[in-house]
Amino acid sequence: MQHPPLMATALALVVPFTPSVQAQRKPDREALLEAAEQILHAVHAADRAELALLRNSRRDAQALAAVRRAIRELSAARKRVLHELDPSRPTDRRAEVQPAEVIEAAEPSAPAVDPQAVRQAIDRALKWLHARQDPDGKWDSDGFMKHDRGGRSDNPGNPVHDVGVTGLALLAFLGEGSTLRNGRYQETVKKAVAWLREQQGEDGVIGTTASHDFIYDHAIATYALCEAFGLSDYKMLRANAQRAINYLEHHRNPYACWRYQPRDNDNDSSVTSWCLKAYRSAADHDLKVNPQAFKIMAVFFDELTDPATGQLGYTKRGEPSSRHPGDHVARFPVEKGEALTAAGLSGRFLLGQKPATRPAMQLAAARLLAKLPDPKDPKSIDHYYWFHGTLGMAAIGGDSWQRWSRAVVDAILQAQETRGPAAGSWRGAGPWGEDGGRIYATALLASTLQVVERSLALRKK
């Protein structure tokens, strides 16, 4: 049988390690670490081989069985090697260095974030959002100012994104601790959930498919419904959340990921990062998801990641974030931020990956630290980047997180409106601010601050 190159590599790698490790009565730590690292590379190669075989229309059942056997044997071998390592009595300091320590070796400690300032900013934002919810439960991207008193705020968004911004606003209130059953904003949550349910068609899509990028709105709304279902333990919502997930699975490319249109063999890391959040939430709350999709997403991120820099591409390795036609790229230069790398970093944590065994995650964190949020540079402002970066860096932890959280909190607090009908909200600045508008910005930045607040609470405990 002629094996594909990736599978042949995986099968070749599965044999040497366990016998060589077992042959040593007392293998030294350096050899064990090297074996563990090489086995991990072999597992990744086998995963890619499996995906290549699945994508092949002339599927070789014998080859597929062989590569899956290789994956099982490699995983078992790595467990045996790791079992030999005693992390409580390290003999090689390099093995015990955590990702954050690698990044922080030459970093000064960052000043502490003021928890009270963060709490007050969140309260102001949620109060503003609560007052702009329509009676039917939605947030009106371009018509929210009808709720203003004592003036009229600006910065409308595109009305085709009402489903998406309603999902983002709902996530902010769920992040506050309110659910369908209790909480300060229980009624706000109930109305938002009811409206999203009403927008769902028989095919599971939440909203319409009129806009070319409707899948963003559906994925965000699906994520919000799954969270509302799970956090509220509200069984009547199960069917809606499941149908929304089922549509995402229908939309996903065969043996690949997502982009704007269903099953068109086009994939991008941005849409996929939101779909991953929805899938992770669904799985965590016992909804039915295709487990193969998680493995495919992990391989997709690897395919788009530059192993030398940790940068995640858009539809291919090295490709920067997208921009609208015209002067959009001049107004918001892609090199000013690392939005996709941030989305990939937070996504890898959702996939269960660890920086200690994934150097690309350490490199990604270092790229984010090199481009901290800077409110003084209008061209660098990107709320999408700040949100995903905060999720990823909070998971990295350590002084790297302190540096990031200090920068992102300063940037967000400085930009929060303090006067007039917009007080408590944020203007939709950055590349996607004109699409989402003020509701999008306020919901996303409130959720960003909630990540910081939860981290502060965990550190205090």
N, C-alpha and C positions, 0 to 999 in steps of 0.2 A: 504494500500500500504506500502511495506517495503522499506524504504529509505536507500540508501547507507550512511555509517557513516558520511562522510563529508557533504552530503546534509542535513542529519538530524540535524547536528550541526548548519548549516547555517539557516535552517528553525526555529530551536529553538531560535537562537539568534536574528532573525528579529523581534520577537514580543515584548520583554521587553522594548526596549530602548525608542522609541518615546512616548509611554504612560507615562513612568516614568518621562521623561523630560517635557512633556506637563503638567503633573500633578502639577509640581512646578510652581507657578506663577512667581517667580524670582529665577531660579536655580542658585546656586553659580558656580563660574568659575571652581572650582575643579571638581564638578560633571559633568559639561559640557565637560571638557577635557577628563575625564574618559569615558564618554559615546561616545565621538567621537573616542577615541582610540579603544574601544571595538567594535564599529560598523565597524571600518576599518578592524579589525581582522575577523569579520564576513563576510565582503565582500570578503576578501582573501579566506576564507573557502568556500564560495559559488562559487567563480571562479574555485577553484580546483574541487569542486563537479561537476560543469558544464562540465569541461574538462574530468573528469572520466566518466561521462555519455556519452559524445560524443565518447570516445574511446571504449566504450562497444559495442560489435557487436550486442547484444540484447538490443537495445536502448529503454528505457522506455520514450515514448513521454510525458506521464502525469508527470513523475518525472522531466523531462527536463523543461517542462513549469513551474512547481512549483519552481524549483531552479532559473530560470530566473526571475520569478516574485519576488522571494526573493531578488535577486540582485538589481532589480529596486527599491524595497521598502527600502532596506538598503541604497542605494545611496541617495534616497530622504530624508531618516531620517538623514543621516550624513549632508546633506546640511542644513537641518533645525537647527541641533545642532550648526554647524559652524556659521550660521547666528546669533545665539544668542551671540556668542563670539565677543567682541569688541577689536580687536588687537591694536587700537590706545590708549586704556586706560587699560593696563594690570594690574591685581591685583596679578598675580602669575608670577614671573620672569621666572620660568621654562618653561612656555608656550611660552615665547618670545625668548628663546635661540635658535639660529640657529645652524645647524650642525657644521659649521666651528667654532663657538664659543665654542662648547662642546670640540672639538679637541684641540682648541688653548688656553684653559684656562691657561695652564702652559707653553706656548710657547713664546720664545722671537721673536721679529719681525725679519724677514729675510732681508738681504740687497737687495736693488733694483736691478733689471735686467737692463743691459745697452741696450737700444733700438737700438742704432747705431751698436753695435756689432752684435746683432741679425739680423738686416737688411743686414749688410755686408756679414754675413755667408749665409743667404738665397740667396743673389745675386750671390755669388760664386758658390753655389750648382746648381742653375738654369742655370747659364752660362755653367757649366760643363755638366749637363744633356742635354741641348740644343745641345751642340757640339757632343754628342754621339748618337743622334737620327739618325736612318737609313733613307735613302731617301724615303723608302716606309711608314715611320711613326712609326715603332716599335722601341723599345729599345731591343737590343740583349743581353740577359743575359750573355752569355758566349763569345760573339764576339765583345763587345763594344770597346775593345782596338784597333780595326782596325781604329778607328777615332783618336787615339792618335798622338800627334806630339811631337818630341823631346824626345823620349823614349817610354816605353810601361808599362802601369799600370797592376796590377794583380787583383786577387780576382774575377774570373768569377763565375757566378751562374749556376744553372741547366737550360739548354735550354727549358725544358718542361714548365718553368714558364714565358716565354716571354709575354704571355697575361697578367699575373698578374703584372709583373713589369712595363709593358707599362701602365696598369691601374693606378698603384701607381704614375708613373711619370706624367701622365696626370692630376691626382688629385693635384699634386704639382703645376703645371702651372695654373690650374683653381684656386687654392688657392691664387695664386699671383694676380689674377684679370683678367687674360687673358681668352677670350672665343672664340667661333667660329666667333664672329662678330667684336671683337676689342681686344686691349691690346698689350703689348710689344711682347708677344709670341703667337700672334694669329695664325700664320702659323704653329708653333709647335703643337698647339692644334688641328688645322684642320687636319694635317697629322696623328696625333695619333688617332683621332676619325675615320678617313677614314680607317686606318689599322684595328682597332677593328671591324668596321662594316664589313670589308671584311672577317674577321675570323669567323663571325657568320653564323651558319648553319640554315637550315629551322626549326630545333627544338628549336632554340633560343640560343643554347649553343655558347658561344664565345670561339673559339679554339677547341681543340679536347678533347676527354675523355680518352686519352691514359694513362695518369698518374693516380695513385690511388687517388690522392688528387686534381684532376682537379677542383673540386668545389670551392676551394680557389680562383683560378685564375678567374673563371667565376664570382664569387661573387664580387671580387674587380673590375673587368672590368665592371660589371653591375652597380656598385656604381658610377664608373667614367662616364659611358655613361649617367646615370640619371642626374648626376650633370652637365655634358656638355649640355644636352638637356635643363634642367631648367634654368641654368645660362645664356645660350646663347639665350633662347627663340627661339630655332631652330626647327621648326615643322617637318622638314624632318627627324629628328633623333627620333621622337616619336615612330615610329614603331619598330625600333631596340631596343630602351630602353624597350618598353613594352614586346617584345618577350623575352628579356633577363630576365625580371622579371617573365614572365609566366613560363620560364623554372625553375627558382628557386621555384616557387609554385608547379610545377610538381615534382621536386626533393624532396621537403619537405615531411617528414613522415606524414602519416595521423594523425591529431590531435597531432602532435609533431613538432620537429624541423629538423635540418640538420646534416648530417655528410658526409662521402666521397661518398657513393653510393646512387642512388635515391631510396627512399621509402624502405629502408632495415631495418627500425625500430631501427636504431642506431643513436644516437644524441650526439653532443658534443658542449660545450660552445664556443669554439674558432671559428669554422666554423659559428656557429649561430650568433656570434657577427658581422661578416662581412656581413652576409645575412641581419641582422637587419639594418645595415647602408644603404644597397641598398634599402630595403623596405621603410625606413624612407625618403630617398631622393626621391624615386618614389612617395610616398604619398604626400610629400611636393610640388612636381611639377605636381600634378594632373594626374599622371598615375594611372592605375587601380591596386590596391593591395587587397588582401583578408584581411579585417579588423580583422577577427578572428585570423589571424596569430600573430598579436601584443599581443593579450591576451594570446595566447599559449606560446609565448616567455617569457612573464612576469611570467607565472606560472612555466615554465622551469627553469628560473633563481632562483625562490624561491625554487624549488625542489633541486637545486644544491648548494644552499647557506647555510652555517653553521650559524644558527641564533645567536649563542653565539660569533662567531668571525668575521662574515662578509665575510669569505673566500669563493670564488666560486670554485667549483670542475670542473673537466674536463668532464667526462661522468657521474659522480655520486658525491654526497656530500663527501668532504674530499679527492678526488682524485687530485693529483698534475698535473701540466702541463706535456705534453708528451715530450719524448725525443727519438732520434733515437737509434737503438740497438748499442751495443758495449760500447765504453768509453764515449759516448756523455753525459750521466748523470754525470760522474765524471768530465768532462771538464766544464759542465754547471749545477751545482747542482740546483735542482728545488727550494730548500729552500732559495736561494739567492734573489729571486724576487717574485712578485705577479702579473704575467702577466694576468692570467685569472680573478683574482679579479678586476684588472684594467679594463679589457674588459667588465666585468659585470657592474662595476660602470658607465662607460661611456654609456653602453647600456641601463641602467635603466633610465638615463636622456633622451635618445632618445625615451623611452617608455612613457615619460611624468611623471615619478615618481619623488617625492620630498624627500630629506633627512629628512625634518621635520616630515614626516609621515612614513618613511622607515628607521628604526634604522640600518638595514643591510648596508645602504649606508654610514652612519656615521662610522660604524665599518670598512667598506672597506677602507674609506679614511684614517683612523687611521693606518691600516695595510700598506698602501702605504707610509705614512710618516715614518713608522718604517723601511722601506727599500728604502730609497732615492737612486737615481742613483749615483753610485760611480765609477768614471773612474779609481780609483787606484786599484780596485779589478777586474781583468779581468774575473773572473768566474761569476761576477754579471752582466756583461754587457748584456743587452737584449733590442735591439731597438724596438721590438714589445711591450715590457712592457712599455718602455718610451713613445711611441706614445699613447697607450691607457690610460696610467696613466695621461698624459698631458691633454687629452680630458676630463677625469673624474675630475681631480683636478681643471681645469680651471672652470668647472661648479660648483664645491664646493665653490670656491672663498675664500676670506678672507686671513688671515695670513697663513693658510694651503697651499693655492695656492702660496703665495709668497715663502714659504719654498721649495715647490716642484719645482716651475719654476726656482728658483735660482740654485737648484741642477742639474736639467736636462739641463739647458742652459750651465752651467759650464762643465758638462760631454760632451755635444755635441760639444761645441766650442773647447775644448781641443783636441778632436779626429779628427777634420777636417784637411784634408791633406793641406799642404801649399806649397809643392814643386813638380816639375816634372809634368808629364801628369795627375796625379791623383789630382792635386791641386784643391780644391773646393769640392771634394767628400769625402765620408767616406768609410772606409773599412767595409765590411759586417762581423762585429764581433758578438758574441753572438750565441745563439742556432740555429738561422735560417739564419745566415750570409752566410754559405756555400751553402745553397739552393738558396737564392735570389741573393747573390753576391753584388758587389759594386753598381749596379743600384738600387737594392732594398733598400740598406742602405741609399743611398743618397736621394732617393725620399721620403722615410719614415721620415728621420730626417729633411729634408726641410719642410715637412708638419707639423712636430712636432713644429719646430721653428715658423711656421706661426700661429699656435694656440697661442703661447706665444705673438707674435707680435700683433695679433688681441686683445688679452686681455689687453695689454699695451695701445693700442689705445682707447679701451673702457674706461679704467680707466682715461685716460687723458681727455676724453670728460666729 
